[in-house]
């Protein structure tokens, strides 16, 4: 019976008009997909998982571009003006986003701040470029203190808050809900699919969280010494790790020689065997610290963006976070 049906379809399609009709039915379906523009990789990956085949998601950052230094291009404006949804992380992470969107004059565009409902942490009270101005007890400073002097003269001012919210699994789940709700509001026809996909994604994130908790439960050291910018504060706080970064939240900041010397001393004193470098940021700094202190370097991924190779390999938030977990387990010597 099935074979007969296929044959009838084939014969039917030999008449040109019938073929044309069938093509026609397929074409408009793709035209009606919800167009979504996202700024950073975690948002892109979440939107892509929630949207499935009902949406077309674009990542604004070109592969290999450091997120903190990104400036939108004219083609980004054209693409975003045509979209239904624009999703950004928060005002601290993309200080350009709100102005960029309001300049488009796109009446049909829904703008989503993915940090809605998330509590921002202070940007680490114990990392300073100006280490020599501070007394050595500075890492006992109160968590809530804002060290705005850390950020002067840098391209993006985060105003003392840490914008890397996606590295806490609770925040990631809140972000998934926010994105799914916006997609359902914009495209009610597919709302049920978005809700179901979001629930499946959150389950995956819950599993990832559980794997982090058990993986980092008993480690020889709980100190993460990082030769990059202050990006992993949320991750460290969630799993009760002590976190030290060479420079503040801005990836374009450079530590002073005094801060470098202080970090080397710290590495030696803490007895760790590894320091962590950061993907997308030159490992030069970390390698210099590691050489001086006689330790090895392991890599952590901040997930802002991907390299061309990672993009082609089809990595996901989940796979990158699992890679980070393996690095942490090695570096902290966890059982």
Secondary structure, DSSP 8 states (H G I E B T S, - for coil): -HHHHHHHHHHHHHSHHHHHHHHHHHHHHHHTSEEEEESSHHHHHHHHHHHGGGEEEEE-S-TT--GGG----HHHHHHHHH-SEEEE--TTT-TTHHHHHHTTT-TT-EEEETTTT---EE--TT--S-GGGS-TTGGGS-TT---GGGGTTSSS--TTEE--GGGSHHHHHHHHHHHHHHHHHH-GGGHHHHHHHHHHHHHHHHHHHHHHHHHTSSBS--EEEEEEES--HHHHHHTT-EEEEEE-S-TT----HHHHHHHHHHHHHHT-SEEEEETTS-THHHHHHHHHHT-EEEEE---S---HHHHHHT--HHHHHHHHHHHHHHHTTB-
